[in-house]
């Protein structure tokens, strides 16, 4: 079994550096895919209420035969459920849907600034952590301004900020902010929805290292100190994504990947969504 390295959160807990994302996995398919991923060695499983697959993910966790204490389960509160009381209920609903007693990590999915409820939502996450329903708490898609506000108004720093991040959108400024504040950066859309797999520079590095282009990019995330959650529905690709701990990228390879920065998002703008 491959040993996945871990990152230390600012609350003292540990998070696996590689996990499996479940965005767009239908609920009916989720049990088998999640169980396959856990069988392949994944221990971090990331979902969200908006993905509409929490029941299937929960079934996959149970079907895996791995004890809950060995797993790291993340879900997220959706924009429509923000606000203090609504967020408390949303968390309880997610736990019920997955059939688990607590979350390892609960995130605010988007700041949704036009609603102006993300501070109260953050206060709810602090309450949920106090109740033991969420062992660690964090955010997703927050900018520096959003982070400054919740930290300034509550005094509590998120353990994680999960953001769109890949070689064409390396988010250097956000990563520097996170590092300065003790926030772990977690990458979603780490392969740019597959758009980077045919990039000539990535393809050449894959040839040089005798690896797949996806493995080169995922290794770049690891070398960059990130937590990364690629999604796949294929058992073979789930295993491939795990096979990134038997090599390292040299300085030349890292420079090639650094040159791919376009500052281009594929997902929404957090200030407007």
The 8 nearest C-alpha neighbors of each residue, nearest first, counted from 0:
[[1, 40, 2, 39, 3, 38, 41, 241],
 [2, 0, 3, 40, 241, 242, 244, 39],
 [1, 3, 0, 4, 40, 244, 5, 41],
 [2, 4, 1, 15, 5, 16, 17, 244],
 [5, 3, 16, 15, 2, 6, 17, 14],
 [4, 6, 15, 16, 14, 13, 3, 7],
 [7, 5, 14, 13, 16, 15, 8, 4],
 [6, 8, 13, 12, 11, 14, 9, 5],
 [7, 9, 12, 10, 11, 158, 13, 6],
 [8, 10, 11, 158, 181, 7, 182, 12],
 [11, 9, 8, 12, 158, 135, 7, 13],
 [12, 10, 8, 9, 7, 13, 135, 158],
 [11, 13, 8, 10, 7, 14, 9, 135],
 [14, 12, 7, 6, 8, 5, 11, 15],
 [13, 15, 5, 6, 16, 7, 12, 8],
 [16, 14, 5, 17, 4, 43, 3, 6],
 [15, 17, 226, 5, 4, 6, 227, 14],
 [18, 16, 227, 15, 226, 228, 3, 43],
 [19, 17, 43, 228, 44, 41, 227, 42],
 [20, 18, 228, 44, 229, 230, 45, 43],
 [19, 21, 230, 45, 228, 229, 22, 44],
 [20, 22, 24, 46, 230, 45, 23, 19],
 [23, 21, 24, 50, 20, 46, 230, 47],
 [24, 22, 25, 21, 50, 52, 51, 26],
 [23, 25, 21, 22, 29, 26, 28, 52],
 [26, 24, 28, 27, 23, 29, 52, 51],
 [25, 27, 52, 55, 29, 28, 24, 51],
 [26, 28, 25, 29, 55, 30, 52, 24],
 [29, 27, 25, 26, 30, 31, 32, 24],
 [28, 30, 55, 26, 32, 56, 31, 27],
 [59, 31, 29, 55, 58, 33, 56, 32],
 [30, 32, 34, 33, 29, 35, 28, 59],
 [31, 33, 35, 29, 34, 30, 232, 36],
 [34, 32, 59, 36, 35, 30, 31, 29],
 [33, 35, 63, 59, 31, 37, 36, 32],
 [36, 34, 38, 32, 33, 37, 31, 39],
 [37, 35, 39, 33, 38, 34, 41, 32],
 [36, 38, 41, 40, 34, 39, 35, 42],
 [37, 39, 35, 36, 40, 34, 63, 41],
 [40, 38, 36, 37, 238, 41, 35, 237],
 [41, 39, 37, 38, 0, 42, 1, 36],
 [42, 40, 37, 36, 18, 43, 39, 19],
 [41, 43, 70, 71, 37, 40, 44, 18],
 [44, 42, 18, 71, 41, 72, 70, 15],
 [45, 43, 19, 72, 18, 73, 20, 71],
 [46, 44, 73, 20, 74, 72, 19, 21],
 [45, 47, 74, 21, 73, 20, 50, 22],
 [48, 46, 74, 75, 49, 50, 76, 53],
 [47, 49, 50, 51, 75, 76, 77, 53],
 [48, 50, 47, 51, 77, 76, 75, 52],
 [49, 51, 47, 48, 52, 22, 23, 46],
 [52, 50, 49, 48, 53, 26, 47, 25],
 [53, 51, 26, 55, 50, 54, 56, 25],
 [52, 54, 56, 97, 55, 96, 57, 51],
 [55, 53, 97, 96, 57, 56, 52, 58],
 [56, 54, 29, 26, 30, 58, 52, 57],
 [55, 57, 53, 59, 29, 58, 54, 30],
 [56, 58, 97, 60, 54, 55, 59, 53],
 [57, 59, 55, 61, 30, 56, 60, 62],
 [30, 58, 60, 34, 62, 33, 56, 57],
 [59, 61, 57, 63, 58, 62, 56, 34],
 [62, 60, 58, 59, 63, 64, 57, 65],
 [61, 63, 59, 64, 60, 58, 34, 30],
 [64, 62, 34, 60, 65, 61, 59, 37],
 [63, 65, 62, 61, 66, 60, 34, 38],
 [66, 64, 63, 67, 69, 61, 60, 70],
 [65, 67, 68, 69, 64, 70, 61, 63],
 [68, 66, 70, 69, 65, 60, 71, 61],
 [67, 69, 66, 70, 71, 65, 103, 42],
 [68, 70, 67, 66, 65, 42, 71, 43],
 [69, 71, 42, 67, 68, 43, 72, 66],
 [72, 70, 43, 103, 42, 44, 73, 69],
 [71, 73, 44, 103, 102, 43, 45, 70],
 [74, 72, 104, 45, 105, 103, 46, 44],
 [73, 75, 47, 46, 105, 45, 106, 48],
 [76, 74, 47, 106, 108, 107, 105, 48],
 [75, 77, 107, 108, 48, 106, 89, 80],
 [76, 78, 80, 79, 108, 49, 75, 48],
 [77, 79, 80, 81, 111, 109, 76, 108],
 [80, 78, 77, 81, 76, 85, 82, 114],
 [81, 79, 85, 78, 77, 86, 76, 89],
 [80, 82, 78, 86, 120, 79, 85, 116],
 [83, 81, 120, 119, 116, 85, 86, 84],
 [82, 84, 123, 120, 119, 86, 85, 87],
 [85, 83, 87, 86, 82, 88, 123, 81],
 [84, 86, 88, 80, 82, 87, 83, 81],
 [85, 87, 89, 88, 83, 84, 81, 80],
 [86, 88, 84, 90, 85, 89, 123, 91],
 [89, 87, 91, 85, 86, 90, 92, 84],
 [90, 88, 86, 92, 91, 87, 85, 93],
 [91, 89, 93, 92, 87, 88, 86, 94],
 [90, 92, 88, 94, 89, 93, 95, 87],
 [91, 93, 89, 95, 90, 94, 88, 96],
 [94, 92, 96, 90, 95, 91, 89, 97],
 [95, 93, 91, 97, 99, 96, 92, 98],
 [94, 96, 98, 92, 93, 97, 91, 99],
 [97, 95, 54, 93, 94, 98, 53, 92],
 [98, 96, 57, 54, 94, 53, 95, 99],
 [97, 99, 95, 96, 94, 57, 100, 54],
 [100, 98, 94, 97, 101, 95, 57, 102],
 [99, 101, 94, 98, 132, 102, 95, 97],
 [102, 100, 132, 133, 99, 94, 103, 131],
 [103, 101, 133, 104, 72, 132, 134, 73],
 [102, 104, 134, 72, 71, 135, 133, 73],
 [103, 105, 135, 73, 102, 136, 133, 134],
 [106, 104, 136, 74, 75, 73, 133, 137],
 [107, 105, 138, 75, 137, 108, 136, 139],
 [106, 108, 138, 76, 75, 109, 139, 137],
 [107, 109, 139, 75, 76, 77, 106, 138],
 [110, 108, 111, 140, 139, 107, 78, 141],
 [109, 111, 112, 117, 141, 269, 140, 107],
 [112, 110, 109, 113, 114, 272, 78, 115],
 [113, 111, 115, 114, 110, 270, 117, 116],
 [112, 114, 115, 111, 271, 272, 270, 116],
 [113, 115, 112, 116, 111, 117, 78, 110],
 [116, 114, 112, 113, 117, 111, 118, 110],
 [117, 115, 82, 114, 119, 118, 81, 120],
 [116, 118, 120, 119, 110, 115, 121, 81],
 [119, 117, 121, 120, 149, 116, 122, 115],
 [120, 118, 122, 83, 82, 121, 117, 116],
 [119, 121, 82, 117, 123, 83, 118, 122],
 [120, 122, 118, 124, 123, 119, 117, 125],
 [121, 123, 119, 125, 120, 124, 118, 126],
 [124, 122, 83, 126, 120, 121, 125, 127],
 [125, 123, 127, 121, 126, 122, 128, 136],
 [124, 126, 122, 128, 123, 127, 129, 121],
 [127, 125, 123, 129, 124, 128, 130, 122],
 [128, 126, 124, 130, 129, 132, 125, 133],
 [127, 129, 133, 131, 125, 130, 126, 134],
 [128, 130, 126, 127, 131, 125, 132, 133],
 [131, 129, 127, 128, 132, 126, 133, 125],
 [130, 132, 128, 133, 129, 134, 127, 101],
 [131, 133, 101, 127, 130, 128, 102, 134],
 [134, 132, 102, 128, 131, 135, 101, 127],
 [133, 135, 103, 128, 131, 104, 102, 132],
 [134, 136, 104, 133, 103, 128, 105, 158],
 [137, 135, 105, 104, 106, 158, 157, 124],
 [136, 138, 157, 159, 106, 158, 160, 105],
 [137, 139, 106, 107, 160, 159, 108, 161],
 [138, 140, 161, 160, 108, 141, 109, 162],
 [139, 141, 162, 109, 269, 161, 142, 160],
 [142, 140, 139, 145, 110, 146, 138, 269],
 [143, 141, 145, 144, 146, 140, 269, 173],
 [142, 144, 146, 145, 147, 141, 173, 176],
 [145, 143, 147, 142, 146, 148, 141, 149],
 [146, 144, 142, 148, 147, 143, 141, 149],
 [147, 145, 143, 148, 149, 144, 150, 142],
 [148, 146, 144, 150, 145, 149, 151, 143],
 [147, 149, 151, 145, 146, 150, 152, 144],
 [150, 148, 152, 146, 151, 118, 147, 153],
 [149, 151, 154, 147, 155, 153, 156, 148],
 [150, 152, 148, 149, 154, 153, 147, 155],
 [151, 153, 149, 150, 148, 154, 118, 155],
 [154, 152, 155, 150, 151, 149, 122, 118],
 [153, 155, 150, 151, 152, 156, 149, 148],
 [156, 154, 150, 153, 157, 149, 125, 151],
 [155, 157, 150, 158, 154, 182, 180, 149],
 [158, 156, 137, 159, 136, 182, 155, 138],
 [157, 159, 137, 182, 9, 8, 136, 183],
 [160, 158, 183, 137, 182, 157, 184, 138],
 [159, 161, 138, 139, 184, 137, 185, 162],
 [162, 160, 139, 185, 186, 184, 140, 159],
 [163, 161, 140, 186, 187, 139, 164, 160],
 [164, 162, 187, 188, 186, 165, 161, 189],
 [163, 165, 186, 169, 168, 189, 162, 187],
 [164, 166, 189, 168, 169, 167, 190, 191],
 [167, 165, 169, 168, 260, 259, 256, 257],
 [166, 168, 260, 261, 259, 165, 169, 262],
 [169, 167, 262, 165, 164, 166, 170, 263],
 [170, 168, 166, 165, 164, 171, 167, 260],
 [171, 169, 173, 172, 168, 174, 164, 262],
 [172, 170, 174, 173, 169, 175, 168, 176],
 [171, 173, 175, 174, 170, 176, 177, 169],
 [174, 172, 176, 175, 170, 171, 177, 143],
 [173, 175, 177, 171, 176, 172, 178, 170],
 [174, 176, 178, 172, 173, 177, 171, 179],
 [177, 175, 173, 179, 174, 178, 172, 180],
 [178, 176, 182, 174, 180, 175, 179, 181],
 [177, 179, 175, 181, 180, 176, 182, 174],
 [178, 180, 176, 177, 181, 175, 182, 174],
 [181, 179, 177, 178, 182, 176, 156, 175],
 [180, 182, 178, 179, 177, 9, 183, 158],
 [183, 181, 177, 158, 159, 180, 178, 157],
 [184, 182, 159, 158, 185, 160, 177, 8],
 [183, 185, 160, 225, 159, 161, 226, 182],
 [184, 186, 161, 226, 227, 225, 160, 162],
 [187, 185, 227, 164, 162, 189, 163, 161],
 [186, 188, 163, 189, 162, 164, 228, 161],
 [187, 189, 191, 190, 163, 192, 164, 186],
 [190, 188, 165, 187, 191, 164, 186, 229],
 [189, 191, 193, 192, 188, 165, 195, 216],
 [192, 190, 188, 193, 194, 189, 165, 195],
 [193, 191, 190, 194, 188, 189, 195, 265],
 [192, 194, 190, 191, 195, 196, 197, 213],
 [193, 195, 191, 192, 196, 197, 190, 198],
 [196, 194, 198, 197, 193, 191, 190, 201],
 [195, 197, 212, 193, 198, 194, 213, 201],
 [196, 198, 195, 199, 202, 194, 201, 212],
 [197, 199, 195, 201, 200, 196, 202, 194],
 [200, 198, 202, 201, 203, 197, 196, 204],
 [199, 201, 203, 202, 198, 204, 255, 256],
 [200, 202, 204, 198, 203, 199, 212, 205],
 [203, 201, 199, 205, 204, 200, 212, 198],
 [204, 202, 206, 200, 205, 201, 199, 207],
 [203, 205, 207, 201, 206, 202, 208, 200],
 [204, 206, 210, 202, 212, 208, 203, 211],
 [205, 207, 209, 203, 204, 208, 202, 210],
 [208, 206, 204, 205, 209, 203, 210, 202],
 [207, 209, 205, 210, 206, 204, 246, 215],
 [210, 208, 206, 205, 207, 211, 204, 212],
 [209, 211, 205, 208, 214, 212, 206, 215],
 [210, 212, 214, 213, 205, 215, 209, 206],
 [213, 211, 215, 205, 214, 196, 202, 201],
 [214, 212, 216, 211, 215, 217, 196, 190],
 [213, 215, 217, 211, 212, 216, 218, 243],
 [216, 214, 212, 218, 213, 217, 205, 219],
 [215, 217, 219, 213, 218, 214, 212, 220],
 [218, 216, 214, 220, 219, 215, 213, 221],
 [217, 219, 221, 215, 220, 216, 243, 214],
 [220, 218, 216, 222, 217, 221, 223, 215],
 [221, 219, 223, 217, 218, 225, 222, 216],
 [220, 222, 218, 223, 224, 219, 225, 217],
 [223, 221, 219, 224, 220, 218, 248, 225],
 [224, 222, 220, 221, 225, 219, 218, 226],
 [225, 223, 221, 222, 220, 226, 184, 16],
 [226, 224, 220, 221, 184, 223, 185, 227],
 [225, 227, 16, 185, 17, 186, 184, 228],
 [226, 228, 186, 17, 185, 225, 16, 18],
 [227, 229, 18, 19, 20, 17, 187, 186],
 [230, 228, 20, 19, 189, 227, 231, 188],
 [231, 229, 20, 19, 21, 228, 232, 22],
 [230, 232, 233, 237, 236, 229, 20, 19],
 [231, 233, 32, 234, 230, 237, 24, 236],
 [232, 234, 236, 235, 231, 237, 32, 238],
 [235, 233, 237, 236, 35, 238, 232, 36],
 [236, 234, 238, 233, 237, 239, 240, 232],
 [237, 235, 239, 233, 238, 234, 240, 231],
 [236, 238, 234, 240, 235, 239, 231, 233],
 [237, 239, 241, 236, 235, 240, 39, 234],
 [240, 238, 236, 242, 241, 237, 235, 214],
 [239, 241, 237, 238, 242, 236, 214, 243],
 [240, 242, 238, 239, 243, 237, 244, 1],
 [243, 241, 239, 240, 244, 238, 245, 214],
 [244, 242, 241, 218, 245, 214, 246, 240],
 [243, 245, 246, 242, 241, 247, 218, 3],
 [244, 246, 243, 242, 247, 1, 218, 241],
 [247, 245, 244, 243, 248, 208, 218, 242],
 [248, 246, 249, 245, 218, 222, 244, 243],
 [247, 249, 252, 253, 250, 246, 219, 218],
 [248, 250, 252, 251, 253, 247, 254, 246],
 [249, 251, 253, 252, 254, 248, 255, 247],
 [252, 250, 254, 253, 249, 255, 248, 256],
 [253, 251, 255, 254, 249, 250, 248, 256],
 [252, 254, 250, 256, 255, 251, 257, 249],
 [255, 253, 257, 251, 252, 256, 250, 258],
 [256, 254, 252, 258, 253, 257, 251, 200],
 [255, 257, 253, 258, 254, 259, 166, 252],
 [258, 256, 254, 259, 255, 253, 260, 166],
 [257, 259, 256, 255, 260, 254, 166, 261],
 [260, 258, 167, 257, 256, 166, 261, 255],
 [261, 259, 167, 258, 262, 168, 166, 257],
 [262, 260, 167, 263, 259, 168, 166, 258],
 [263, 261, 168, 260, 167, 264, 169, 170],
 [264, 262, 261, 168, 167, 265, 260, 266],
 [265, 263, 266, 168, 262, 267, 163, 268],
 [264, 266, 263, 267, 191, 163, 192, 188],
 [265, 267, 264, 268, 163, 188, 269, 263],
 [268, 266, 272, 269, 265, 264, 271, 270],
 [267, 269, 270, 271, 272, 266, 264, 140],
 [270, 268, 272, 271, 140, 267, 141, 109],
 [271, 269, 268, 272, 112, 111, 142, 110],
 [272, 270, 268, 269, 111, 112, 113, 267],
 [271, 269, 111, 268, 267, 270, 109, 112]]
